[in-house]
Amino acid sequence: MLHRRNLLALGAALSAPALLPAGARAQGDYPNQPIRMVVPFSAGGPTDIPARLVADELSKMLPQRVIVENRTGAGTVVGADAVAKAPKDGHTLLYTTISQATIRAIYPNLPFDPVKDFQPVALTGTIPMLLMVNKQVPANNLQELIALFKKEPGQYDYASTGSGAALHLASELFLKQAGGLKVNHIPYRGSAAAMPDLLNGTVAMMLDVANSAMPFVQSGEVKGLAISSAQRLPQLPNIPTFQEAGVPGYEAYTWHMVLAPAGTPQPIIAKLNEAINKVMAMDSVRSKLSDLTMSTRSDTTPDSTKKWLTDEMAKWEPIIKEAGIKLD
C-alpha cells in the first residue's frame, strides 16, 4: 500500500503543468514569444501604417511584443503564403486587405487556399473609395457622368492603381451596376502614378481610396462625384454616396483584417480577437485611423470575420471573371 505522503506526491505530480499536453501549455501561457505580424505590402504604405498602430497597441496589452514584418511580392501572395505555412501557435499573423478576397480569382496557381488555410481573427476597419473626374469632363454629378458614358461608349478612359486591384474592381462594379457602361481601363502603378494623368485629362475618371483622393477634391483640382460607403464621409459632407446619386445597391470598400494559420487553437484565436477589438475601440486609435478615412470595427468575432471574407469573395470573384483578369 502507498503511504499517505506518496499519494500526496503522486497527486501533485499528476496536476503539475509539466504533465499537461504541449498544446494546452502553449495556450495557457500564450503568447510566450514575440508575435510576428506579416504585412504583405511595403513599409510606410496605407496598409502598413494601420498595421503598425495596431501592433504597437497590442504590444502594450499582451505580455509579448508584436513585430511587423513586411513581406512583399507577387501581389500579396508571398506574405500570405508565409503565414499559411507558419506554425499554428498564434505567433505568426497576417494583416491584410481586400486582396484576400480577390487573390484566388486573380492568381490561378496559388500555393495556398485563401479560406481553408487561414483562421480569421478580426476585421479591423473599412475604407471607402471616392469617384473623381477631371475638371474638364462635362459632368457635375454622377447621373450626368453616366449619361455621358452612355452617349459616347468607349470614348473615355478611367485609371486604376493596377489590374486586379481593389480600385479596378470597384470601378468595374460601378460600370456594371450603372447599366454596363463602356469605359476603357488604364492601369497604373499606384494612385501617385495615376493622379497626374487625371489632373491633365489623359484619363477622365478614377476611383481612389478616400484618404488619398480627398485633398484633390477639397482643393478643387478634380471633381468628386460619389463616395462608395453606405453613409457620406464626414470630411466631405457634400459628396453623395453612390446610392444617393442614383446607383442602387452600390457599396465598396477596401478593408483590413487579421488572420492566423488554419488550425490555430480556438482559445488563442479568442484571446487575439478580444485584444484586437479592445485596441480598435480605443479613442486614440479610432481618431488616428479616422484621419485615414478608416471606419474602425471593434465588435467583430472570428465567425463574423470569416463571413465578411466569404461574402466579399462572392461579391468580387464574378467581377474578376467577367473582366477577364488573370495574373501569373
C-alpha positions in Angstrom: 0.0 0.0 0.0 1.1 3.5 -0.7 1.8 5.8 2.3 -0.2 9.0 2.5 2.9 11.1 1.7 3.4 9.1 -1.5 -0.3 9.6 -2.5 0.0 13.3 -2.0 3.2 13.4 -4.0 1.6 11.4 -6.8 -1.4 13.8 -6.9 0.8 16.8 -7.1 2.9 15.3 -9.9 -0.2 14.5 -11.9 -1.5 18.0 -11.6 1.7 19.7 -12.5 1.8 21.8 -15.7 4.7 19.9 -17.0 2.4 16.8 -17.5 -0.2 18.8 -19.4 -0.2 18.2 -23.2 2.1 20.6 -25.0 -0.8 22.3 -26.9 -2.6 23.0 -23.6 0.6 24.5 -22.1 1.1 26.7 -25.1 -2.4 28.0 -25.0 -2.3 28.7 -21.3 0.8 30.9 -21.4 0.2 32.4 -24.9 1.9 34.4 -26.1 5.2 33.1 -24.9 7.4 34.7 -27.5 7.2 37.8 -29.8 4.3 37.7 -32.3 5.2 38.3 -35.9 2.5 40.3 -37.8 3.2 39.9 -41.5 2.1 42.8 -43.8 2.2 41.8 -47.5 2.7 45.4 -48.5 5.6 47.9 -48.4 6.6 49.7 -45.3 5.0 53.2 -44.9 2.1 52.4 -47.2 -1.7 52.7 -46.4 -1.8 49.2 -45.0 1.4 49.2 -43.2 0.6 52.4 -41.2 -2.6 51.0 -39.5 -0.9 47.6 -39.0 1.9 49.2 -37.0 -0.5 51.2 -35.0 -2.4 48.0 -34.1 0.8 46.2 -33.4 2.1 48.9 -31.1 -1.1 48.9 -29.0 -1.2 45.1 -28.8 2.4 45.1 -27.6 1.3 47.2 -24.6 -1.7 44.9 -23.9 -0.1 41.5 -24.3 2.9 40.1 -22.4 5.0 39.9 -25.6 5.8 42.4 -28.4 4.0 42.3 -31.7 6.5 42.9 -34.5 5.5 44.0 -38.0 7.3 42.2 -40.9 6.8 43.5 -44.4 6.8 40.5 -46.9 6.1 41.8 -50.4 6.0 40.0 -53.7 3.5 38.6 -56.3 0.8 40.9 -55.1 0.2 39.6 -51.6 1.0 36.0 -52.4 4.5 35.9 -50.8 3.4 37.3 -47.4 0.2 35.3 -47.2 1.9 32.1 -48.1 4.5 32.6 -45.3 1.7 32.9 -42.8 -0.3 29.9 -44.2 2.7 27.7 -43.7 3.8 29.1 -40.3 3.4 27.1 -37.0 -0.2 27.0 -35.8 0.5 28.6 -32.5 -0.7 32.2 -32.8 2.8 33.7 -33.0 2.5 34.5 -36.7 -0.4 36.6 -38.0 -1.3 38.1 -41.4 -2.5 41.8 -41.5 -4.1 42.0 -44.9 -6.8 43.7 -47.0 -9.5 43.0 -49.6 -6.8 41.3 -51.6 -7.5 38.2 -49.5 -11.0 38.1 -51.1 -9.8 38.6 -54.7 -6.5 36.7 -54.8 -8.0 33.3 -55.6 -9.7 34.5 -58.8 -6.8 36.6 -60.0 -3.9 34.2 -59.4 -4.8 30.7 -60.9 -1.9 28.8 -59.3 -1.9 29.9 -55.6 0.3 27.9 -53.2 -2.4 28.1 -50.6 -6.2 28.4 -50.2 -7.2 31.9 -49.0 -10.1 30.5 -47.0 -9.1 26.9 -45.9 -5.5 27.7 -45.0 -6.4 30.7 -42.7 -8.3 31.2 -39.5 -10.0 34.7 -39.4 -9.3 36.6 -36.2 -10.8 40.1 -36.5 -11.9 42.7 -39.1 -10.2 46.0 -38.0 -11.8 48.5 -40.3 -13.2 49.6 -43.7 -12.1 52.5 -46.0 -14.4 53.9 -48.7 -13.5 55.0 -52.2 -14.1 58.3 -53.9 -15.0 58.7 -57.6 -13.3 61.7 -59.2 -13.4 63.1 -62.7 -11.1 65.6 -64.5 -12.4 69.2 -64.2 -13.0 69.4 -68.0 -15.3 66.4 -68.1 -18.8 67.8 -68.8 -20.5 66.1 -65.8 -21.1 67.7 -62.4 -22.8 64.8 -60.8 -22.9 61.0 -61.1 -26.1 60.9 -63.3 -24.5 63.3 -65.8 -21.4 61.2 -65.9 -23.5 58.0 -66.5 -25.4 59.8 -69.3 -22.1 61.0 -70.9 -20.7 57.5 -70.9 -23.9 56.1 -72.4 -23.9 58.7 -75.1 -20.3 58.1 -76.0 -19.4 54.4 -75.2 -15.8 53.6 -75.4 -14.7 57.2 -75.9 -13.4 57.8 -72.3 -10.7 56.2 -70.2 -10.5 55.6 -66.5 -7.4 55.0 -64.3 -6.9 52.4 -61.7 -4.0 51.6 -59.3 -3.3 48.3 -61.1 -5.0 45.5 -62.9 -7.0 43.4 -60.4 -6.5 45.9 -57.6 -9.5 46.9 -55.4 -10.0 50.2 -57.2 -10.0 48.5 -60.6 -12.7 46.1 -59.3 -14.7 48.8 -57.7 -14.7 50.7 -61.0 -15.8 47.7 -62.9 -18.6 47.2 -60.4 -19.8 50.8 -60.9 -19.8 50.4 -64.7 -21.8 47.2 -64.4 -24.3 48.5 -61.9 -24.8 51.8 -63.8 -26.0 49.9 -66.8 -23.0 48.2 -68.4 -21.1 51.3 -69.3 -18.2 51.0 -71.8 -15.2 52.9 -70.4 -11.6 51.9 -71.2 -9.4 50.7 -68.3 -5.9 52.2 -68.0 -3.9 50.6 -65.2 -1.1 52.5 -63.3 1.4 51.5 -60.7 -0.5 53.1 -57.8 -2.5 56.3 -57.4 0.6 58.5 -57.3 1.3 57.5 -60.8 -2.3 57.8 -62.0 -3.2 61.1 -60.5 -1.1 63.4 -62.8 -3.0 61.9 -65.8 -6.3 62.5 -64.1 -5.3 66.1 -63.5 -4.1 66.7 -67.0 -7.1 65.0 -68.6 -5.3 62.0 -70.1 -7.9 59.9 -68.3 -11.4 61.1 -67.4 -12.2 59.2 -64.2 -10.6 57.4 -61.3 -11.8 55.8 -58.1 -9.2 56.1 -55.3 -9.3 55.4 -51.6 -10.9 58.3 -49.8 -7.9 59.5 -47.8 -5.7 59.7 -50.9 -8.4 61.3 -53.1 -9.8 63.8 -50.6 -7.1 66.5 -50.8 -7.5 66.8 -54.6 -11.3 67.2 -54.2 -11.0 69.7 -51.3 -8.6 71.8 -53.4 -10.9 71.8 -56.4 -8.3 70.2 -58.6 -10.8 67.4 -59.6 -14.5 67.0 -59.2 -15.6 64.5 -56.6 -18.9 62.9 -57.6 -19.6 60.0 -55.2 -18.4 58.1 -52.2 -18.6 54.3 -52.1 -19.7 53.8 -48.5 -23.3 53.5 -47.2 -23.1 56.9 -45.5 -21.4 60.1 -46.5 -17.9 60.8 -45.4 -17.8 63.4 -42.5 -14.8 65.1 -44.1 -16.7 65.5 -47.4 -20.3 66.0 -46.4 -21.4 67.5 -49.7 -20.3 64.4 -51.7 -23.2 61.9 -52.0 -23.0 58.2 -51.8 -23.3 56.2 -55.0 -26.7 55.0 -53.8 -27.9 58.6 -53.1 -26.5 59.6 -56.6 -28.6 57.0 -58.4 -26.8 53.6 -58.4 -28.9 51.5 -56.1 -27.1 48.9 -54.1 -23.6 50.1 -54.9 -21.2 49.8 -51.9 -17.5 49.1 -52.0 -14.6 49.3 -49.6 -11.1 48.3 -49.1 -10.8 46.7 -45.7 -8.2 45.4 -43.2 -8.3 42.0 -41.5 -6.1 39.9 -39.2 -5.8 36.2 -40.0 -3.9 33.3 -38.4 -2.9 30.0 -39.9 -5.7 27.4 -40.1 -5.6 25.1 -37.1 -4.5 27.7 -34.6 -6.2 26.7 -31.3 -9.5 28.4 -30.7 -8.6 29.8 -27.2 -5.7 31.6 -28.8 -7.9 33.0 -31.6 -10.4 34.1 -29.0 -7.7 35.9 -26.9 -6.4 37.7 -30.0 -9.8 38.7 -31.1 -10.6 40.2 -27.7 -7.3 42.1 -27.6 -7.7 43.4 -31.2 -11.3 44.6 -30.5 -10.0 46.4 -27.4 -7.4 48.2 -29.5 -9.9 49.2 -32.2 -12.2 50.6 -29.5 -9.5 52.9 -28.2 -10.3 56.6 -28.8 -6.7 57.4 -29.8 -6.7 54.6 -32.4 -10.1 55.5 -33.7 -9.0 59.1 -34.1 -5.8 58.3 -35.9 -7.4 55.9 -38.3 -10.3 58.3 -38.9 -7.7 60.7 -40.3 -7.0 58.0 -42.9 -10.8 57.8 -43.5 -10.9 54.3 -41.9 -14.1 53.4 -40.1 -12.8 51.1 -37.3 -14.5 47.9 -36.2 -14.3 46.8 -32.6 -17.3 44.3 -32.5 -16.2 41.5 -34.8 -15.9 37.8 -33.9 -13.8 35.2 -35.7 -17.1 33.9 -37.2 -18.3 37.3 -38.4 -14.9 38.0 -39.8 -15.0 34.7 -41.8 -18.5 35.6 -43.1 -17.2 39.1 -44.2 -14.4 37.4 -46.1 -16.5 34.8 -47.8 -19.2 37.4 -48.7 -16.6 39.7 -50.2 -15.2 36.7 -52.2 -18.7 36.0 -53.5 -19.1 39.7 -54.5 -15.8 40.3 -56.2 -14.9 36.9 -57.9 -17.7 37.2 -60.5 -16.5 40.8 -61.3 -13.0 39.5 -61.8 -14.1 36.7 -64.1 -16.4 39.0 -66.2 -13.5 41.4 -66.6 -11.2 38.6 -67.6 -8.5 39.5 -65.1 -5.7 36.9 -64.7 -2.2 37.4 -63.4 0.7 34.9 -63.4 
